[in-house]
């Protein structure tokens, strides 16, 4: 509208100027010739174009000097990252009810069309020099004091650089993606007297995903996590609140799920309907063999003489994981796992999963008792169900898990035939765990939106139930019946960093007690 008004003024001035010229000539010559009229029209057009050009130039100068308009303020709720109860996102989200726990994708903040997110594919800090390559990392450091049952329950202080893990991935195409996880545990990749190292380096995951359709994707043969439980698949330290992993899936506490349960495997997975996912995996079976590689013969049989079983009534299944290299499996059997993950729309904030693992035989080739008699075969079935619930518009969070392990023929298990009557295995093992936490915002400090999460967790495991059979006498001590009371707090300066402290009381049925109480602190990160 303003431009039209300016153009009208210019035209009016030009016409008046032309009339002034015309009136002077009219007094001298009342009837101008056709040639004179054409010259006057041409003159008017030139003057009109000149005046319009001047006005446009003036408008451009005025706009350049005008201060920019203030940006529209975002709602306060949209300026703060939405706290995800389990899968914590690094991006802020538009204000809405908290998303269901789990590996859900948080929508990115609304940005101007020309603002492109920076490429930070190398550890979230710098752009990748190779298109499609991305490298992440997670790790945890632990320190504190704990009882040592091997020293009569003596309290001992210490430090553990528990793990540093590299997470490289490469996108060959939008539908063909390579993933890997390379882990360094306990500050080193070997036993080194000079540097006081006592650690390992291992490939924990390596495979290629072929994303065929929403409902069907293929994961190539490689090393993958067995899809049992939540923490086994999402075991980064920002995914749980205690310093150590929850007891049912914690190797230190001899849990029922041998976390991190990585094994040679291949699978298919996808989404059945919205809120319901599946994964079907075929993998190397668990092996009832917990001894060193020295006790595997070149023929991939169990060597003669005494050896440690992979399954027993004290350590559970933790030592029964299959080897991942050099064709050293002691069995031709394969195991099958079906997992269903669910996030029902009618219960916002809730997510869970149910998994079934089956192996027709976990007894290795050449398994024998202490008298050299060959053992038979035994199937193994494992059932796991878990949930995570963050009620919308509250700070509360609830988690729970149950695990049941069933043996087809416990008489064939090494623990029941190793001349040790205290570690016997019955027909089943089982465990339950429940946890409650509350999320307190602490405000904005040091560039981060801090949050404190105090929590309490109770866990119980019984790994020495009835149904024992074998050559050993049945005299378990009760060490396989364990209770855990864990209370502590996790503080998140950002979703990628957590500071932890917790106290744990451990109770079992042995005459001396568990003698495994602890008070630990820790630092964890994932980026």
MIVO-939752 format. One record per residue (C-alpha): z, y, x negated. Coordinates in nm, 2 decimals, always signed. Example, Ala and Ser with C-alpha at 12.3 -4.5 7.8 and 13.67 -1.06 7.14 Angstrom:
// MIVO-939752
{{+0.78; -0.45; -1.23}},
{{+0.71; -0.11; -1.37}},
***
This chain:
// MIVO-939752
{{+0.00; +0.00; +0.00}},
{{+0.09; +0.24; -0.28}},
{{-0.25; +0.18; -0.46}},
{{-0.44; +0.25; -0.13}},
{{-0.26; +0.58; -0.09}},
{{-0.34; +0.68; -0.45}},
{{-0.71; +0.59; -0.40}},
{{-0.72; +0.81; -0.08}},
{{-0.58; +1.11; -0.27}},
{{-0.83; +1.06; -0.55}},
{{-1.12; +1.05; -0.30}},
{{-0.99; +1.36; -0.12}},
{{-0.97; +1.56; -0.44}},
{{-1.32; +1.45; -0.54}},
{{-1.47; +1.55; -0.20}},
{{-1.29; +1.89; -0.21}},
{{-1.42; +1.95; -0.56}},
{{-1.77; +1.86; -0.45}},
{{-1.75; +2.09; -0.15}},
{{-1.64; +2.37; -0.38}},
{{-1.95; +2.31; -0.59}},
{{-2.17; +2.29; -0.29}},
{{-2.05; +2.61; -0.13}},
{{-2.13; +2.81; -0.44}},
{{-2.49; +2.68; -0.44}},
{{-2.53; +2.73; -0.07}},
{{-2.49; +3.10; -0.11}},
{{-2.77; +3.11; -0.36}},
{{-3.00; +2.86; -0.18}},
{{-2.93; +2.78; +0.18}},
{{-3.14; +2.45; +0.18}},
{{-3.10; +2.24; -0.14}},
{{-3.38; +2.00; -0.23}},
{{-3.35; +1.62; -0.22}},
{{-3.33; +1.60; -0.60}},
{{-3.03; +1.84; -0.60}},
{{-2.86; +1.63; -0.33}},
{{-2.90; +1.31; -0.54}},
{{-2.76; +1.48; -0.85}},
{{-2.45; +1.60; -0.65}},
{{-2.39; +1.24; -0.52}},
{{-2.42; +1.10; -0.87}},
{{-2.18; +1.37; -1.00}},
{{-1.93; +1.27; -0.72}},
{{-1.95; +0.90; -0.81}},
{{-1.89; +0.98; -1.18}},
{{-1.59; +1.20; -1.11}},
{{-1.45; +0.94; -0.86}},
{{-1.47; +0.66; -1.12}},
{{-1.31; +0.88; -1.39}},
{{-1.01; +0.98; -1.16}},
{{-0.96; +0.61; -1.05}},
{{-0.95; +0.50; -1.42}},
{{-0.69; +0.76; -1.50}},
{{-0.47; +0.66; -1.20}},
{{-0.49; +0.29; -1.30}},
{{-0.39; +0.37; -1.66}},
{{-0.09; +0.57; -1.53}},
{{+0.02; +0.28; -1.31}},
{{+0.01; +0.03; -1.60}},
{{+0.22; +0.27; -1.82}},
{{+0.47; +0.31; -1.54}},
{{+0.51; -0.07; -1.49}},
{{+0.55; -0.13; -1.87}},
{{+0.84; +0.12; -1.88}},
{{+1.01; -0.02; -1.57}},
{{+1.32; -0.24; -1.66}},
{{+1.29; -0.61; -1.55}},
{{+1.44; -0.71; -1.22}},
{{+1.77; -0.90; -1.25}},
{{+1.75; -1.28; -1.21}},
{{+1.88; -1.43; -0.90}},
{{+2.23; -1.56; -0.97}},
{{+2.27; -1.94; -0.94}},
{{+2.55; -2.08; -0.72}},
{{+2.87; -2.14; -0.92}},
{{+2.86; -2.51; -0.84}},
{{+2.51; -2.54; -0.99}},
{{+2.62; -2.38; -1.32}},
{{+2.85; -2.67; -1.41}},
{{+2.74; -3.02; -1.48}},
{{+2.82; -3.27; -1.20}},
{{+3.07; -3.52; -1.34}},
{{+2.94; -3.87; -1.31}},
{{+3.22; -4.12; -1.29}},
{{+3.05; -4.38; -1.50}},
{{+2.70; -4.29; -1.62}},
{{+2.77; -3.94; -1.74}},
{{+2.47; -3.71; -1.74}},
{{+2.40; -3.45; -2.01}},
{{+2.21; -3.22; -1.76}},
{{+2.35; -2.99; -1.50}},
{{+2.27; -3.08; -1.14}},
{{+2.23; -2.88; -0.82}},
{{+2.55; -2.87; -0.62}},
{{+2.57; -3.18; -0.40}},
{{+2.82; -3.47; -0.34}},
{{+2.89; -3.67; -0.65}},
{{+2.63; -3.94; -0.72}},
{{+2.72; -4.30; -0.70}},
{{+2.85; -4.44; -1.02}},
{{+2.61; -4.63; -1.24}},
{{+2.29; -4.55; -1.44}},
{{+2.16; -4.31; -1.18}},
{{+1.93; -4.03; -1.30}},
{{+2.07; -3.68; -1.25}},
{{+1.81; -3.42; -1.15}},
{{+1.75; -3.15; -1.41}},
{{+1.84; -2.78; -1.34}},
{{+1.59; -2.56; -1.16}},
{{+1.40; -2.36; -1.41}},
{{+1.12; -2.11; -1.42}},
{{+0.78; -2.26; -1.42}},
{{+0.70; -2.14; -1.77}},
{{+1.03; -2.26; -1.93}},
{{+0.97; -2.60; -2.08}},
{{+1.26; -2.82; -2.20}},
{{+1.29; -2.85; -2.57}},
{{+1.19; -3.18; -2.73}},
{{+1.52; -3.32; -2.87}},
{{+1.42; -3.68; -2.91}},
{{+1.60; -3.73; -3.24}},
{{+1.97; -3.77; -3.16}},
{{+1.94; -3.50; -2.90}},
{{+1.92; -3.24; -3.18}},
{{+1.56; -3.21; -3.30}},
{{+1.21; -3.28; -3.20}},
{{+1.06; -3.62; -3.30}},
{{+0.78; -3.60; -3.56}},
{{+0.60; -3.89; -3.38}},
{{+0.50; -3.86; -3.02}},
{{+0.67; -4.13; -2.81}},
{{+0.95; -4.20; -3.07}},
{{+1.31; -4.14; -2.96}},
{{+1.63; -4.22; -3.14}},
{{+1.98; -4.20; -3.00}},
{{+2.32; -4.30; -3.12}},
{{+2.67; -4.40; -3.00}},
{{+2.98; -4.50; -3.19}},
{{+3.36; -4.51; -3.18}},
{{+3.65; -4.46; -3.43}},
{{+3.99; -4.60; -3.36}},
{{+4.33; -4.54; -3.51}},
{{+4.70; -4.60; -3.43}},
{{+4.96; -4.88; -3.44}},
{{+4.97; -5.22; -3.29}},
{{+5.17; -5.54; -3.31}},
{{+5.02; -5.82; -3.52}},
{{+5.09; -6.17; -3.36}},
{{+4.99; -6.33; -3.69}},
{{+5.28; -6.14; -3.86}},
{{+5.54; -6.23; -3.60}},
{{+5.47; -5.92; -3.39}},
{{+5.52; -5.67; -3.67}},
{{+5.40; -5.32; -3.59}},
{{+5.12; -5.21; -3.83}},
{{+4.92; -4.89; -3.85}},
{{+4.56; -4.88; -3.93}},
{{+4.21; -4.73; -3.88}},
{{+3.89; -4.88; -3.78}},
{{+3.54; -4.73; -3.79}},
{{+3.46; -4.98; -3.51}},
{{+3.09; -4.92; -3.47}},
{{+2.80; -4.69; -3.53}},
{{+2.49; -4.78; -3.33}},
{{+2.13; -4.66; -3.36}},
{{+1.92; -4.66; -3.05}},
{{+1.55; -4.63; -3.14}},
{{+1.28; -4.65; -2.87}},
{{+0.90; -4.60; -2.86}},
{{+0.67; -4.53; -2.57}},
{{+0.34; -4.70; -2.64}},
{{+0.22; -4.59; -2.30}},
{{+0.40; -4.46; -1.99}},
{{+0.43; -4.83; -1.88}},
{{+0.49; -5.01; -2.21}},
{{+0.82; -4.92; -2.38}},
{{+1.00; -5.06; -2.69}},
{{+1.38; -5.05; -2.71}},
{{+1.63; -5.16; -2.97}},
{{+1.99; -5.14; -3.07}},
{{+2.10; -5.17; -3.43}},
{{+2.48; -5.19; -3.48}},
{{+2.69; -5.14; -3.79}},
{{+3.05; -5.25; -3.73}},
{{+3.38; -5.19; -3.92}},
{{+3.24; -4.94; -4.17}},
{{+2.99; -5.16; -4.36}},
{{+2.73; -5.43; -4.36}},
{{+2.92; -5.69; -4.57}},
{{+3.23; -5.77; -4.76}},
{{+3.27; -5.53; -5.05}},
{{+3.59; -5.53; -5.26}},
{{+3.51; -5.20; -5.44}},
{{+3.45; -4.99; -5.12}},
{{+3.70; -5.19; -4.91}},
{{+3.44; -5.28; -4.65}},
{{+3.46; -5.56; -4.41}},
{{+3.18; -5.53; -4.15}},
{{+2.85; -5.64; -4.02}},
{{+2.50; -5.52; -3.94}},
{{+2.32; -5.68; -3.65}},
{{+2.04; -5.65; -3.40}},
{{+2.20; -5.62; -3.06}},
{{+1.89; -5.55; -2.86}},
{{+1.52; -5.56; -2.92}},
{{+1.25; -5.61; -2.66}},
{{+0.95; -5.45; -2.49}},
{{+0.94; -5.35; -2.13}},
{{+0.62; -5.37; -1.92}},
{{+0.67; -5.15; -1.62}},
{{+0.43; -5.31; -1.37}},
{{+0.56; -5.19; -1.04}},
{{+0.88; -5.06; -0.88}},
{{+0.97; -5.40; -0.76}},
{{+0.85; -5.61; -1.06}},
{{+0.89; -5.53; -1.43}},
{{+0.87; -5.77; -1.72}},
{{+1.10; -5.77; -2.03}},
{{+0.95; -5.95; -2.32}},
{{+1.12; -6.23; -2.52}},
{{+1.36; -6.07; -2.76}},
{{+1.73; -6.00; -2.79}},
{{+1.89; -5.87; -2.47}},
{{+2.22; -5.83; -2.30}},
{{+2.31; -6.10; -2.05}},
{{+2.33; -5.91; -1.71}},
{{+2.69; -6.00; -1.63}},
{{+2.93; -5.72; -1.53}},
{{+2.89; -5.35; -1.59}},
{{+3.05; -5.29; -1.93}},
{{+2.85; -5.57; -2.10}},
{{+2.53; -5.37; -2.02}},
{{+2.68; -5.02; -2.05}},
{{+2.94; -5.06; -2.33}},
{{+2.91; -4.71; -2.48}},
{{+3.26; -4.55; -2.53}},
{{+3.18; -4.28; -2.28}},
{{+3.15; -4.55; -2.00}},
{{+3.52; -4.66; -2.00}},
{{+3.85; -4.47; -2.05}},
{{+4.06; -4.69; -2.28}},
{{+4.02; -4.71; -2.65}},
{{+3.93; -5.07; -2.64}},
{{+3.69; -5.22; -2.39}},
{{+3.84; -5.35; -2.06}},
{{+4.02; -5.68; -2.11}},
{{+3.80; -5.91; -1.92}},
{{+3.51; -5.82; -2.15}},
{{+3.70; -5.74; -2.47}},
{{+3.65; -5.97; -2.77}},
{{+3.97; -5.85; -2.93}},
{{+4.17; -5.97; -2.63}},
{{+3.96; -6.28; -2.60}},
{{+3.81; -6.19; -2.27}},
{{+3.62; -6.42; -2.03}},
{{+3.28; -6.23; -2.07}},
{{+3.19; -6.25; -2.44}},
{{+3.10; -5.88; -2.48}},
{{+2.88; -5.77; -2.63}},
{{+2.69; -6.07; -2.50}},
{{+2.36; -6.04; -2.66}},
{{+2.13; -6.34; -2.68}},
{{+1.76; -6.44; -2.72}},
{{+1.62; -6.39; -2.37}},
{{+1.34; -6.27; -2.14}},
{{+1.36; -6.14; -1.79}},
{{+1.20; -5.98; -1.48}},
{{+1.37; -5.71; -1.29}},
{{+1.30; -5.44; -1.03}},
{{+1.41; -5.28; -0.70}},
{{+1.41; -5.49; -0.38}},
{{+1.48; -5.20; -0.15}},
{{+1.64; -4.86; -0.21}},
{{+2.00; -4.93; -0.32}},
{{+1.94; -5.29; -0.42}},
{{+1.82; -5.40; -0.76}},
{{+1.77; -5.74; -0.92}},
{{+1.73; -5.90; -1.26}},
{{+1.65; -6.27; -1.34}},
{{+1.69; -6.37; -1.70}},
{{+1.63; -6.69; -1.90}},
{{+1.82; -6.71; -2.23}},
{{+1.96; -6.94; -2.50}},
{{+2.26; -7.11; -2.36}},
{{+2.62; -7.06; -2.47}},
{{+2.73; -7.32; -2.73}},
{{+3.07; -7.48; -2.75}},
{{+3.06; -7.42; -3.13}},
{{+3.27; -7.14; -3.28}},
{{+3.25; -7.23; -3.65}},
{{+3.05; -7.09; -3.94}},
{{+2.68; -7.16; -4.02}},
{{+2.81; -7.38; -4.30}},
{{+2.90; -7.64; -4.04}},
{{+2.54; -7.65; -3.90}},
{{+2.33; -7.91; -4.08}},
{{+1.97; -7.84; -4.18}},
{{+1.88; -8.07; -3.88}},
{{+2.06; -7.82; -3.65}},
{{+2.34; -8.07; -3.56}},
{{+2.72; -8.02; -3.59}},
{{+2.83; -8.14; -3.93}},
{{+3.08; -8.43; -3.97}},
{{+3.45; -8.34; -3.99}},
{{+3.66; -8.10; -3.80}},
{{+3.51; -7.78; -3.66}},
{{+3.61; -7.50; -3.42}},
{{+3.50; -7.51; -3.07}},
{{+3.34; -7.20; -2.91}},
{{+3.53; -7.24; -2.58}},
{{+3.91; -7.28; -2.57}},
{{+4.20; -7.19; -2.35}},
{{+4.32; -6.90; -2.57}},
{{+4.00; -6.71; -2.68}},
{{+3.79; -6.80; -2.37}},
{{+3.42; -6.78; -2.42}},
{{+3.41; -6.52; -2.70}},
{{+3.31; -6.75; -2.98}},
{{+3.05; -6.95; -2.78}},
{{+2.76; -6.71; -2.81}},
{{+2.43; -6.85; -2.93}},
{{+2.28; -6.76; -3.27}},
{{+2.01; -6.49; -3.27}},
{{+1.81; -6.59; -3.58}},
{{+1.66; -6.85; -3.80}},
{{+1.60; -7.12; -3.53}},
{{+1.96; -7.23; -3.56}},
{{+2.03; -7.31; -3.20}},
{{+2.22; -7.64; -3.16}},
{{+2.08; -7.70; -2.81}},
{{+1.75; -7.72; -2.64}},
{{+1.91; -7.60; -2.31}},
{{+1.83; -7.27; -2.15}},
{{+2.06; -7.07; -1.93}},
{{+1.97; -6.87; -1.62}},
{{+2.13; -6.55; -1.49}},
{{+2.07; -6.37; -1.16}},
{{+2.22; -6.02; -1.11}},
{{+2.21; -5.80; -0.80}},
{{+2.31; -5.44; -0.83}},
{{+2.38; -5.23; -0.52}},
{{+2.45; -4.87; -0.43}},
{{+2.47; -4.86; -0.05}},
{{+2.36; -4.54; +0.12}},
{{+2.62; -4.58; +0.39}},
{{+2.90; -4.56; +0.12}},
{{+2.83; -4.26; -0.11}},
{{+2.99; -4.28; -0.45}},
{{+3.00; -4.66; -0.45}},
{{+2.81; -4.90; -0.69}},
{{+2.86; -5.26; -0.79}},
{{+2.70; -5.58; -0.90}},
{{+2.73; -5.95; -0.86}},
{{+2.60; -6.19; -1.13}},
{{+2.57; -6.57; -1.15}},
{{+2.51; -6.74; -1.49}},
{{+2.43; -7.11; -1.52}},
{{+2.38; -7.35; -1.81}},
{{+2.32; -7.72; -1.75}},
{{+2.49; -7.81; -2.08}},
{{+2.69; -7.61; -2.34}},
{{+2.78; -7.90; -2.56}},
{{+2.58; -7.88; -2.89}},
{{+2.39; -8.16; -3.06}},
{{+2.63; -8.39; -3.26}},
{{+2.95; -8.26; -3.09}},
{{+3.23; -8.50; -3.16}},
{{+3.61; -8.54; -3.15}},
{{+3.83; -8.56; -3.46}},
{{+3.77; -8.94; -3.48}},
{{+3.39; -8.89; -3.49}},
{{+3.32; -9.01; -3.14}},
{{+3.03; -8.82; -2.98}},
{{+3.12; -8.60; -2.68}},
{{+2.92; -8.60; -2.35}},
{{+2.77; -8.30; -2.18}},
{{+2.92; -8.03; -1.96}},
{{+2.76; -7.76; -1.74}},
{{+2.90; -7.41; -1.72}},
{{+2.88; -7.17; -1.43}},
{{+3.01; -6.81; -1.45}},
{{+3.05; -6.58; -1.15}},
{{+3.12; -6.20; -1.19}},
{{+3.15; -5.93; -0.94}},
{{+3.25; -5.57; -1.00}},
{{+3.26; -5.23; -0.84}},
{{+3.30; -4.86; -0.92}},
{{+3.39; -4.61; -0.65}},
{{+3.41; -4.23; -0.68}},
{{+3.49; -4.09; -0.33}},
{{+3.28; -3.78; -0.28}},
{{+3.45; -3.44; -0.30}},
{{+3.76; -3.59; -0.47}},
{{+3.87; -3.65; -0.83}},
{{+3.97; -4.01; -0.76}},
{{+3.79; -4.31; -0.91}},
{{+3.85; -4.68; -0.85}},
{{+3.71; -4.98; -1.04}},
{{+3.76; -5.36; -1.01}},
{{+3.62; -5.68; -1.14}},
{{+3.67; -6.05; -1.09}},
{{+3.54; -6.34; -1.31}},
{{+3.54; -6.71; -1.25}},
{{+3.42; -6.97; -1.51}},
{{+3.37; -7.33; -1.40}},
{{+3.31; -7.64; -1.62}},
{{+3.13; -7.95; -1.49}},
{{+3.30; -8.19; -1.74}},
{{+3.59; -8.03; -1.94}},
{{+3.64; -8.37; -2.12}},
{{+3.33; -8.30; -2.33}},
{{+3.46; -7.96; -2.46}},
{{+3.57; -7.95; -2.82}},
{{+3.90; -7.78; -2.75}},
{{+4.02; -8.08; -2.55}},
{{+3.93; -8.32; -2.84}},
{{+4.03; -8.13; -3.16}},
{{+4.38; -8.27; -3.21}},
{{+4.53; -7.93; -3.10}},
{{+4.71; -7.97; -2.77}},
{{+4.79; -7.60; -2.73}},
{{+4.43; -7.46; -2.66}},
{{+4.32; -7.70; -2.39}},
{{+4.07; -7.61; -2.12}},
{{+4.10; -7.70; -1.76}},
{{+3.82; -7.72; -1.50}},
{{+3.81; -7.34; -1.45}},
{{+3.91; -7.00; -1.61}},
{{+3.95; -6.69; -1.41}},
{{+4.05; -6.32; -1.43}},
{{+4.10; -6.01; -1.22}},
{{+4.12; -5.64; -1.31}},
{{+4.19; -5.32; -1.11}},
{{+4.18; -4.96; -1.23}},
{{+4.26; -4.62; -1.09}},
{{+4.17; -4.28; -1.25}},
{{+4.17; -3.92; -1.16}},
{{+3.93; -3.65; -1.29}},
{{+4.09; -3.31; -1.37}},
{{+3.86; -3.02; -1.47}},
{{+4.01; -2.83; -1.77}},
{{+3.77; -2.54; -1.78}},
{{+3.51; -2.41; -2.02}},
{{+3.61; -2.41; -2.39}},
{{+3.42; -2.42; -2.71}},
{{+3.09; -2.43; -2.52}},
{{+3.18; -2.73; -2.31}},
{{+3.32; -2.80; -1.96}},
{{+3.62; -3.01; -2.04}},
{{+3.76; -3.28; -1.82}},
{{+4.07; -3.50; -1.85}},
{{+4.08; -3.85; -1.69}},
{{+4.43; -4.01; -1.68}},
{{+4.41; -4.38; -1.58}},
{{+4.60; -4.70; -1.53}},
{{+4.45; -5.05; -1.54}},
{{+4.60; -5.39; -1.47}},
{{+4.43; -5.71; -1.58}},
{{+4.52; -6.08; -1.55}},
{{+4.35; -6.38; -1.70}},
{{+4.43; -6.76; -1.67}},
{{+4.23; -6.96; -1.92}},
{{+4.44; -7.28; -1.90}},
{{+4.42; -7.39; -1.54}},
{{+4.46; -7.75; -1.41}},
{{+4.19; -8.01; -1.44}},
{{+4.23; -8.09; -1.81}},
{{+4.06; -8.40; -1.95}},
{{+4.00; -8.52; -2.31}},
{{+4.17; -8.70; -2.60}},
{{+4.43; -8.43; -2.67}},
{{+4.77; -8.43; -2.51}},
{{+4.80; -8.17; -2.24}},
{{+5.07; -7.94; -2.37}},
{{+4.94; -7.58; -2.35}},
{{+5.19; -7.31; -2.45}},
{{+5.09; -7.05; -2.18}},
{{+4.92; -6.82; -2.43}},
{{+4.61; -6.84; -2.22}},
{{+4.78; -6.68; -1.92}},
{{+4.78; -6.31; -2.00}},
{{+4.87; -5.99; -1.83}},
{{+4.77; -5.64; -1.95}},
{{+4.92; -5.31; -1.84}},
{{+4.71; -5.02; -1.99}},
{{+4.79; -4.65; -1.93}},
{{+4.63; -4.35; -2.10}},
{{+4.40; -4.05; -2.08}},
{{+4.04; -3.98; -2.18}},
{{+3.94; -3.62; -2.24}},
{{+3.57; -3.52; -2.23}},
{{+3.48; -3.20; -2.40}},
{{+3.12; -3.28; -2.29}},
{{+2.98; -3.58; -2.12}},
{{+2.86; -3.71; -2.46}},
{{+3.20; -3.69; -2.63}},
{{+3.54; -3.84; -2.55}},
{{+3.88; -3.83; -2.70}},
{{+4.11; -4.12; -2.60}},
{{+4.47; -4.23; -2.62}},
{{+4.64; -4.52; -2.45}},
{{+4.94; -4.75; -2.46}},
{{+4.91; -5.12; -2.37}},
{{+5.17; -5.38; -2.28}},
{{+5.06; -5.74; -2.32}},
{{+5.25; -6.03; -2.16}},
{{+5.17; -6.40; -2.18}},
{{+5.34; -6.73; -2.10}},
{{+5.40; -6.84; -2.46}},
{{+5.76; -6.89; -2.58}},
{{+5.74; -6.60; -2.82}},
{{+5.54; -6.37; -2.59}},
{{+5.20; -6.21; -2.67}},
{{+5.34; -5.98; -2.94}},
{{+5.02; -5.77; -2.90}},
{{+5.14; -5.43; -2.77}},
{{+4.96; -5.13; -2.90}},
{{+4.94; -4.75; -2.90}},
{{+4.59; -4.63; -3.01}},
{{+4.38; -4.32; -3.02}},
{{+4.00; -4.30; -3.05}},
{{+3.69; -4.08; -3.06}},
{{+3.37; -4.19; -2.90}},
{{+3.03; -4.04; -2.86}},
{{+2.69; -4.12; -2.71}},
{{+2.38; -3.90; -2.75}},
***
